[in-house]
Amino acid sequence: MSPIVRVAAVLLLAAIVLPGVLSACPLCKDATPDAEYPGGSASLGRGFYYSILLMIAVPWTAVGTVAFLIFRRRRRDRAALPAGGVARLVPDSRGARS
C-alpha cells in the first residue's frame, strides 16, 4: 500500500470516527439535547475550559515553533561558516568554490 493511500485511509477513518467523539465547540452542545452527550450539561463547563486553553495555547505554540526553527537554522548556518567566521560572498580569483 502506498503512503498516499495510507494517509487517505487514516484521514477518512478520522473523519468518520472523530465527529461522534468530539464536538466542534462547547456552544454546539446547546443546539442538541443533553441526552446525546455523556454527562449532559455538566460537561459544558469543562468544554469551555478546554476550548479556552486551546485558544490560548495554539498561537503561543505556533510562535514558539517558528522561533525554534529560525534559531536552529541560524545555529546550523553559523556552524557551517569557515574558521574566520565570515562567509565568502565572492569566489576567489581562480573561480574555485570553497
N, C-alpha and C positions, 0 to 999 in steps of 0.2 A: 504494500500500500504506500503510495507516495505521500510525502509530507503535506502537500496541499490538501489531499483528500482527508488525511488525519485531522488537520486543523479545521476543515469544514465540518467534519463529523462531530468534533468536540463543540464547536460553536452551535451547531444545530441542536445537539443534546442539551447544551446550556440554555438555549433559547426556549426549549420545550419544558425543562425541569425547573429552572430558577424562578420564573414569574409566579409559580404556585407557592414557592417558599418565601420569596422576598416581596415586599411591596415597594413601590417606587418612592413613596414618601409617607410620613405619618398622616398627612391630611387625606390621603387616599382611603384610609380606614373609615373616615367619616362618611364616605359615599356608599359604603357597603354595610350590611347588617353585622352586628357584633358576633353572631354565631359562626361567621366564616373564618374568624381568626382565633387562634388559641389565646386564651387569656382575655378575650373580648376587649372592652375599652380600657382595661387595666394596663394593657401593653402600649397604650397610646403615648403615655409619658416617656416610656423607655424608647419608643420610636423617635420622639422629638429629641431626646438626649443624644442618641446615636447619630441622628441627622445633623445636629449642631456640631458634634465632634468631627464628623466627616467634612462639613463645610469649612471648619477651621483648619483641619489637618491637611487637606489636599493641596491648597495653594502653597503652604509652607513646605510640604514635601516636594512639590514641583520646583520651587525656587531653590531649595537645598540640593536637589538632584542636579539641576543645571549648574549651580555654583561648584559642586563637586566635580562635575565633568570638565568645567573650564579649568579648575585648579589642577586636576590630574593631567590635562593636556599641556598646560603650561609647564608643569614639572617635568613631563617627558621631553618636551621641546628643549628645556633648559639643560637636561641631562645629555641631550644629543649634540650640544654645542661643542666646538673644539676647546682645547685646554685654555686658550686665552679668553674664552667667554664671549667672543664676538663672532657672529656668523658672517661668512664671506658672501657678500651680495653679488660680487662680480667675479667671474672666473679669472684665474691667473692668466698671464700673457700667453702662455703656451696653449690655452684652451682646454686644459685637462680639468676634469671635475675632481673636487676634493671630497 
